[in-house]
Amino acid sequence: MNNTEKIKCLIIGSGPAGYTAAIYASRANLNPVLYEGIEPGGQLTTTTTIENFPGYPDGVDGVTMMEDFRKQALKFGTDIRRGIATDADLSSCPFKITIDGEKVLETESLIIATGATAKYLGLPDEQKYAGMGVSACATCDGFFYRKKNVAVVGGGDTACEEALYLSTLANQVYMIVRKPYFRASQIMQEKVFSTPNIKVLFEHNTIGLFGENGVEGAHLIKRMGEADEEKVDIAIDGFFLAIGHTPNTEIFKKWLPTNENGYLLTENGTPKTRIPGVFAAGDVADPDYRQAITAAGSGCKAALEADRYLMIK
């Protein structure tokens, strides 16, 4: 293709990992190009107030924080562009990344920071109450529901972990489980069942949320038997999704190994993938923590490793 550009360092993704990688790569004179992807700023732009990121003692709006990251990357010379990576050829260096199905970039090093997308039930009310009681991260938003009533949707280990965390803050935690049993490990089930302020609602499905200026409750359907159902309403202030995340790795799966849930595998404790010169940072390679601070740290590591790689290449 004629529409080709050769660069030294390409960063795909614009959350804490991508922007931090850009800051470090720019300061190392790697002249990085960063493509912001489908959601500039990443998942944090859907969060209201962030109180657990160091340096913001009064908390900070998610959009504002990501704008601060972006400004800092620009300050040091990052070439930030709008666009989505739609194809990848990592068979040899320089690596070839197609943007928006048209432009091809040939890059000597690649930092993948495409993040992961939280799974939702698909209810219109989830969008209606986004930032007003609906959350996909208990660790991020649980503090705002101290002494209140909340619900967690899901029946796996993650849902149990979220419910147990929220039980230390909230007055009452409901677990809404679609099936008549947990998928979680036995030890997690035992912890949930032994926590007094967690109530498990097996065979319940959420069909809607309600409230004037935010979530005040959830409409549920309880399965009573083969054909019988009963409508149930619960009063809650927060509705937490814990049904998993989908890492944004589709175009890289041909070239890079992933775990069973699609997260990119890296060398232990590093952002290195199995292909020298290709690095993964942030939630795209982190099924465990998924925090802004850990994503930023891994973005730093990725840029430092890219610099080292290019020096000895």
C-alpha distance (Angstrom), angle and dihedral (degrees) to the residues before:
residue distance angle dihedral
M1 . . .
N2 3.78 . .
N3 3.79 93.9 .
T4 3.82 93.6 79.9
E5 3.81 131.0 134.7
K6 3.80 126.9 -168.4
I7 3.82 118.1 -144.1
K8 3.79 139.1 166.0
C9 3.81 101.7 -132.8
L10 3.81 129.7 16.6
I11 3.80 122.9 -169.1
I12 3.81 118.3 -167.0
G13 3.80 113.6 -160.9
S14 3.78 136.8 36.2
G15 3.79 108.9 -138.4
P16 3.82 123.6 106.7
A17 3.82 90.5 -67.4
G18 3.79 96.2 50.8
Y19 3.79 96.5 43.4
T20 3.82 93.3 45.1
A21 3.80 90.2 49.6
A22 3.80 87.8 50.7
I23 3.82 92.9 51.6
Y24 3.80 92.3 52.0
A25 3.80 94.9 40.4
S26 3.82 91.6 49.9
R27 3.80 92.4 50.2
A28 3.81 88.3 50.7
N29 3.83 89.8 55.5
L30 3.79 93.7 -115.4
N31 3.84 90.3 135.7
P32 3.81 91.7 -136.8
V33 3.78 123.9 -157.6
L34 3.80 113.6 -149.9
Y35 3.79 124.0 -163.4
E36 3.79 111.9 -157.0
G37 3.79 97.6 -149.3
I38 3.77 130.1 -155.5
E39 3.82 95.3 -39.0
P40 3.84 112.3 35.8
G41 3.79 107.2 -147.1
G42 3.79 93.5 20.7
Q43 3.81 128.1 -126.5
L44 3.81 93.5 -27.2
T45 3.79 90.3 72.9
T46 3.82 87.5 70.0
T47 3.81 91.6 54.8
T48 3.78 121.3 89.7
T49 3.82 111.1 -153.9
I50 3.81 122.1 7.8
E51 3.79 112.4 -158.8
N52 3.81 103.1 164.4
F53 3.81 101.4 63.7
P54 3.82 111.1 102.7
G55 3.79 115.4 -113.6
Y56 3.80 97.3 36.3
P57 3.84 104.2 86.4
D58 3.81 92.5 168.9
G59 3.79 94.2 43.9
V60 3.77 126.5 -110.3
D61 3.79 136.8 -126.1
G62 3.81 111.5 -106.2
V63 3.80 94.0 -125.5
T64 3.83 91.4 48.4
M65 3.79 92.3 49.8
M66 3.79 93.1 50.8
E67 3.80 90.1 47.4
D68 3.83 88.0 54.4
F69 3.82 89.7 51.8
R70 3.79 90.2 48.7
K71 3.82 93.9 49.5
Q72 3.79 90.6 50.9
A73 3.81 91.9 51.2
L74 3.82 90.1 49.0
K75 3.81 91.2 47.9
F76 3.79 90.7 62.4
G77 3.78 94.0 46.0
T78 3.80 107.8 -93.0
D79 3.80 112.7 162.3
I80 3.82 100.0 -132.6
R81 3.79 116.0 -167.9
R82 3.79 138.6 177.9
G83 3.76 114.0 -118.5
I84 3.78 146.6 96.7
A85 3.79 127.2 -112.2
T86 3.80 104.8 -124.5
D87 3.81 103.1 172.3
A88 3.78 140.2 15.4
D89 3.79 136.9 -159.2
L90 3.80 109.9 -169.3
S91 3.80 95.5 162.8
S92 3.81 92.6 113.6
C93 3.78 142.0 -2.7
P94 3.00 125.4 -64.3
F95 3.79 87.9 54.6
K96 3.78 116.5 -140.8
I97 3.81 119.8 -136.6
T98 3.80 121.8 -179.4
I99 3.81 116.8 -145.9
D100 3.82 120.5 -153.2
G101 3.81 90.2 -15.5
E102 3.81 91.8 -70.0
K103 3.80 121.4 59.8
V104 3.82 119.2 63.2
L105 3.79 121.6 -152.3
E106 3.79 120.8 -162.0
T107 3.78 107.6 -155.6
E108 3.80 132.0 -176.9
S109 3.81 91.3 -149.9
L110 3.79 132.7 21.0
I111 3.81 131.2 -157.9
I112 3.80 113.4 -166.7
A113 3.81 110.6 -155.6
T114 3.79 99.9 153.3
G115 3.81 94.8 136.7
A116 3.78 129.8 -153.7
T117 3.78 131.5 -80.2
A118 3.80 120.8 -131.7
K119 3.79 114.5 -124.2
Y120 3.80 116.2 -120.8
L121 3.78 132.2 -168.5
G122 3.79 91.0 -116.9
L123 3.80 96.4 -117.7
P124 3.82 116.8 150.2
D125 3.82 87.6 -133.5
E126 3.81 90.2 64.5
Q127 3.80 88.3 66.3
K128 3.79 93.3 39.1
Y129 3.82 92.4 56.6
A130 3.81 98.0 34.8
G131 3.81 105.7 143.3
M132 3.81 88.9 6.2
G133 3.78 100.1 83.3
V134 3.80 103.9 -41.0
S135 3.81 116.3 102.6
A136 3.80 139.6 160.0
C137 3.81 95.0 -159.3
A138 3.80 122.5 62.3
T139 3.80 92.5 -178.8
C140 3.80 90.0 55.0
D141 3.80 99.5 43.6
G142 3.80 108.2 16.7
F143 3.81 93.8 98.1
F144 3.81 90.5 67.9
Y145 3.80 90.2 63.1
R146 3.78 100.0 57.0
K147 3.82 110.8 151.2
K148 3.80 90.2 2.2
N149 3.80 134.4 109.8
V150 3.80 119.7 -101.1
A151 3.79 140.1 172.3
V152 3.80 130.1 -142.1
V153 3.82 119.9 -157.4
G154 3.79 116.4 -148.6
G155 3.78 143.3 60.8
G156 3.79 105.0 -137.5
D157 3.79 134.0 91.8
T158 3.80 92.1 -84.1
A159 3.80 92.1 54.3
C160 3.80 90.9 48.8
E161 3.80 91.3 49.0
E162 3.80 90.9 50.2
A163 3.81 91.9 47.9
L164 3.80 92.5 48.7
Y165 3.79 91.2 49.0
L166 3.80 91.9 48.7
S167 3.81 90.9 47.0
T168 3.82 88.4 68.2
L169 3.81 90.2 57.8
A170 3.79 109.7 25.9
N171 3.77 129.8 68.9
Q172 3.81 94.7 -132.9
V173 3.81 130.8 10.2
Y174 3.79 121.2 -163.5
M175 3.79 119.2 -163.7
I176 3.80 111.3 -152.6
V177 3.80 107.3 -155.6
R178 3.79 120.0 -179.2
K179 3.80 95.5 -156.4
P180 3.83 128.9 56.4
Y181 3.81 89.8 -111.1
F182 3.82 142.6 38.0
R183 3.80 123.3 -102.0
A184 3.80 88.0 -156.3
S185 3.79 124.5 109.0
Q186 3.80 117.2 -86.8
I187 3.79 94.2 -109.0
M188 3.82 91.7 53.5
Q189 3.80 91.1 48.5
E190 3.79 90.9 51.9
K191 3.79 91.5 50.8
V192 3.80 91.4 50.9
F193 3.81 94.2 47.3
S194 3.81 91.2 48.8
T195 3.82 94.0 51.8
P196 3.83 107.7 95.7
N197 3.82 98.1 -151.5
I198 3.82 96.0 50.4
K199 3.79 115.6 90.6
V200 3.80 116.6 -171.1
L201 3.80 116.7 -146.5
F202 3.80 105.3 -163.3
E203 3.81 119.9 -166.6
H204 3.80 92.5 20.1
N205 3.80 126.2 132.7
T206 3.79 126.2 -165.8
I207 3.80 112.7 -127.7
G208 3.80 99.3 170.9
L209 3.79 150.3 -19.5
F210 3.79 129.7 -125.8
G211 3.79 139.6 -164.2
E212 3.79 142.0 117.6
N213 3.81 104.9 -119.3
G214 3.77 98.2 6.6
V215 3.78 140.0 -20.1
E216 3.80 112.7 -33.0
G217 3.77 98.6 160.0
A218 3.79 149.8 -18.5
H219 3.80 132.3 -114.9
L220 3.80 110.0 -136.0
I221 3.79 136.6 -176.2
K222 3.79 115.6 -142.7
R223 3.78 117.5 -157.4
M224 3.81 109.6 -134.1
G225 3.79 99.0 178.8
E226 3.77 142.1 -42.6
A227 3.80 94.4 -40.4
D228 3.80 106.4 3.1
E229 3.79 124.0 97.9
E230 3.78 133.4 173.8
K231 3.80 128.4 -157.7
V232 3.79 113.8 -128.4
D233 3.81 130.5 -177.6
I234 3.79 123.3 -157.5
A235 3.80 125.8 -167.3
I236 3.80 110.4 -126.5
D237 3.80 138.4 153.5
G238 3.81 97.6 -157.8
F239 3.81 133.2 39.0
F240 3.81 115.1 -162.8
L241 3.80 123.8 -166.6
A242 3.80 113.9 -147.2
I243 3.79 102.2 163.6
G244 3.78 95.6 114.7
H245 3.78 142.8 -91.5
T246 3.79 132.1 -94.8
P247 3.82 112.1 -138.3
N248 3.79 112.8 -139.5
T249 3.80 96.0 -122.1
E250 3.79 104.6 119.0
I251 3.82 98.6 119.0
F252 3.82 92.7 45.9
K253 3.82 100.4 48.7
K254 3.81 92.2 89.3
W255 3.80 90.1 60.8
L256 3.80 107.8 27.0
P257 3.82 131.4 49.9
T258 3.79 119.2 -117.2
N259 3.79 134.6 -170.5
E260 3.80 121.6 -107.0
N261 3.82 90.7 -81.1
G262 3.80 95.5 50.2
Y263 3.82 100.4 -101.1
L264 3.80 114.7 144.1
L265 3.80 114.0 -106.9
T266 3.80 117.8 -129.7
E267 3.79 134.8 -177.9
N268 3.79 108.8 -82.3
G269 3.80 111.2 -77.8
T270 3.80 93.8 -4.3
P271 3.82 136.4 87.1
K272 3.82 91.3 -126.1
T273 3.79 117.0 125.7
R274 3.79 123.2 -160.6
I275 3.82 89.3 -90.6
P276 3.83 112.9 76.0
G277 3.80 109.6 -122.9
V278 3.81 94.7 25.4
F279 3.80 116.6 100.5
A280 3.81 133.9 -179.5
A281 3.79 123.5 -149.7
G282 3.79 137.1 177.3
D283 3.79 129.4 4.6
V284 3.80 93.8 -18.2
A285 3.81 87.1 75.6
D286 3.82 99.8 24.8
P287 3.82 117.9 81.9
D288 3.79 92.5 161.0
Y289 3.81 114.1 50.6
R290 3.82 109.3 17.0
Q291 3.81 94.9 -179.7
A292 3.80 128.3 143.6
I293 3.81 91.8 -122.5
T294 3.82 94.5 51.5
A295 3.81 90.5 45.6
A296 3.80 91.2 51.7
G297 3.80 90.7 48.7
S298 3.78 92.3 51.7
G299 3.82 90.0 48.0
C300 3.80 88.4 56.2
K301 3.81 90.5 50.0
A302 3.81 91.8 48.8
A303 3.80 93.3 53.1
L304 3.82 92.3 46.8
E305 3.81 90.4 50.0
A306 3.80 91.6 47.3
D307 3.80 89.9 52.5
R308 3.81 91.3 50.3
Y309 3.79 91.3 47.1
L310 3.80 93.1 51.3
M311 3.81 92.6 47.3
I312 3.80 93.7 58.2
K313 3.81 97.1 32.6
